[in-house]
Amino acid sequence: MESLTIPLNIAEGSAKFSKPDRRNYFTTARGSLFECMAILESIHAEWELEATTYMELTSLGEELSKMLYAMVKNLQ
């Protein structure tokens, strides 16, 4: 499940001591989030996912993306 790689990469990155290592895992988590958002978009388009559910999940995805972006930027 792609969605599991997001928290797993965040957890693994948090255990790393060097900034480049942590940044790499947080970047990978953000990439996995983008993959999940693409899957969500496909589900919405093909199977007519309820609009409110789609909007809620999209909003949460955007919020998480911003958080991960800030985490990556803080490690540069």
Backbone as a ProteinNet text record, in pm:
[ID]
protein_1_A
[PRIMARY]
MESLTIPLNIAEGSAKFSKPDRRNYFTTARGSLFECMAILESIHAEWELEATTYMELTSLGEELSKMLYAMVKNLQ
[TERTIARY]
83.7	0	88.8	70	149.8	131.2	11.7	-14.2	66	103.8	182.7	325.7	376.7	514.6	532.8	426	437.6	478.2	398.7	439.8	564.7	585.2	703.6	831.3	829.5	946.1	968.8	860.6	874.5	937	890	943.5	1090.6	1123.3	1262.1	1353.2	1306.2	1385	1407.6	1308.7	1320.5	1427.1	1458.6	1559	1700.9	1714.7	1847.6	1914.6	2046	2121.2	2166.6	2193.4	2242.1	2125.7	2143.2	2039.3	2012.5	2115.5	2087.3	2006.2	2035.8	1958.7	1812.9	1790.9	1652.3	1579.9	1646.2	1585	1545	1630.5	1601	1472.9	1458.7	1338.5	1212.8	1225.1	1108.7	1070	1169.7	1142.5	1073.4	1118.6	1055.3	911.5	887.3	750.6	662	715.2	636.7	606.7	704	680	571.2	571.5	467	330.8	329.1	204	150.8	238.9	196.1	140.5	201.9	148.9	8.9	-9.2	-142	-245.5	-204.5	-297.4	-335.3	-240.9	-271.5	-368.8	-350.3	-442.9	-581.8	-585.9	-713.1	-784.1	-709.2	-765.4	-824.4	-754.2	-804.3	-931	-932.3	-1052	-1169.6	-1143.3	-1249.2	-1304.7	-1216.9	-1259	-1327.7	-1276.2	-1326.6	-1444.9	-1445.1	-1549.2	-1638.4	-1627.7	-1714.4	-1715.6	-1598	-1583.8	-1666.4	-1734.3	-1819.7	-1737.8	-1793.9	-1723	-1672.2	-1754.1	-1709.2	-1591.6	-1595.4	-1484.1	-1358.5	-1373.2	-1259.8	-1199.6	-1283.5	-1235	-1164.7	-1219.8	-1157.6	-1019.7	-1010.8	-884	-782.3	-827.2	-738.6	-685.8	-771.5	-730.2	-627.1	-650.8	-555.1	-421.6	-428.4	-306.4	-226.8	-295.1	-227.1	-161.3	-231	-176.5	-51.3	-58.7	55.8	172.5	142.5	246.9	321.3	248.5	310.7	397.1	349.5	426.3	556.7	547.5	666.6	763.3	711.1	795.6	873.3	806.6	872.2	978.8	948.6	1046.6	1171.4	1152.2	1265.6	1345.2	1276.5	1343.2	1422.4	1370.4	1439.8	1569.9	1585.9	1706.8	1810.6	1789.4	1886.5	1984.3
-117.4	0	124.6	201.6	323.7	420.5	427.7	524.6	494.9	370.5	336.1	387.2	408	452.9	596	673.5	812.1	815.6	759.8	766.4	683.2	574.9	493.1	568.8	643.8	723.4	839.1	898.8	1005.3	948.9	833.1	770.4	733.3	673.2	633.1	754.6	857.3	979.3	1046.8	1041.2	1102.9	1035.7	911.7	837.8	862.3	928.2	953.1	1071.6	1066.8	1171.7	1283	1250.7	1355.4	1423.5	1551.7	1628.2	1573.8	1539.6	1485.2	1356	1269.1	1144.6	1173.5	1260.1	1294.1	1358.5	1452.2	1520.9	1421.4	1322.6	1222.5	1145.3	1104.2	1028.4	1115.1	1240	1328.6	1360.3	1371.6	1394.1	1272.2	1154.8	1031.2	1022.3	1061.1	1061.1	1154.5	1271.7	1368.3	1312.3	1243.1	1178.7	1073.2	996.6	896	962.1	1076	1150.5	1192.9	1241.9	1282.3	1163.2	1046.1	925.9	894.2	905.2	880	979.4	1104	1204.9	1174.4	1123.3	1084.2	966.1	872.6	759.2	808.9	901	958.7	1027.1	1100.8	1168.2	1066.7	956.9	852.2	788.1	760.7	701.3	797.3	923.8	1024.8	1030.4	1024.9	1035.3	908.4	791.8	666.8	607.9	623.4	558.8	657.6	780.7	885.3	886.6	901.7	918.4	1039.2	1027.3	1136	1265	1373.5	1500.9	1550.1	1537.2	1586.9	1505.8	1376.1	1290.5	1325.1	1342	1377.8	1511.2	1609.7	1741.7	1736.1	1660.1	1646.5	1582.2	1473.9	1404.2	1490	1563.1	1652.6	1762.2	1816	1919.9	1866.6	1748.8	1687.1	1660.2	1616.2	1591	1717.9	1826.4	1954.4	2001.4	1984.4	2024.1	1942.6	1813	1726.5	1760.1	1790	1828.4	1953.1	2050.4	2173.2	2144.1	2056.4	2021.4	1951	1856.6	1784.7	1877.4	1968.3	2065.7	2149.4	2193.7	2274.3	2190.6	2064.4	1977.5	1961.6	1944.4	1931.4	2061.4	2171.6	2303.1	2336.1	2297.5	2323.9	2243.7	2143.2	2060	2098.9	2206.6	2250.1	2348.7
0	0	0	-100.3	-115.8	0.1	52.3	159	285.9	306.8	425.2	416.5	295.6	282.9	332.7	336.5	383.5	531	622.8	763.5	792.9	717.3	741.4	704.9	594.7	557.8	654.4	702.3	801.8	929.4	973.3	1094.2	1075.9	963.9	941.3	928.8	860.5	847.9	981.3	1067.9	1199.1	1284.9	1254.7	1331.3	1280.9	1168	1111.1	1179.7	1184.1	1251.7	1158.8	1032.9	943	871	848.3	777.9	638	559.5	425.7	429.6	527	538.5	571.7	670.9	707.7	590.7	523.3	409.9	300.4	275.3	172.6	204.8	329.3	366.4	362.3	404.4	399.4	255.3	167.6	25.2	-35.4	3.1	-45.2	4.1	129.2	183.1	102.3	65.8	-13.3	-152.5	-210.8	-340.6	-331	-224.6	-204.1	-186.7	-119.5	-104.6	-241.8	-327.9	-462.2	-540	-522.8	-587.7	-535.9	-405.5	-346.9	-398.3	-413.5	-465	-610.5	-688.2	-826.4	-829	-738.8	-727.9	-688.8	-593.8	-550.8	-667.3	-747	-864.5	-962.6	-983.8	-1074.2	-1020.5	-891.8	-829.9	-842.5	-817.6	-828.6	-971.2	-1068.6	-1208.7	-1258.8	-1221.6	-1277.5	-1202.1	-1070.5	-991.3	-919.9	-957.7	-904.4	-751.5	-696.3	-553.2	-510.1	-400.4	-351.1	-341.6	-389.6	-399.8	-264.3	-161	-30.1	23.2	3.2	45.4	-32.3	-162.7	-247.5	-203.1	-176.1	-136.6	-0.3	92.3	224.3	213.4	135.8	120.7	45.4	-53.9	-127.6	-36.4	46.9	141.1	240.7	292.2	384.3	315.1	191.1	114.1	92.3	61.3	42	171.3	282.2	412.2	446	424.8	451.6	359.2	233.7	139.2	186.1	234.5	285.7	407.5	494.1	613.2	575.2	482.2	439.2	366.8	287.6	218.1	319.4	424.1	527.1	599.8	623.7	689.5	603.5	473.7	381	376.6	363.3	352.7	479.7	594.8	721.1	735.3	651.9	659.1	554.1	484.2	382	438.8
[MASK]
++++++++++++++++++++++++++++++++++++++++++++++++++++++++++++++++++++++++++++

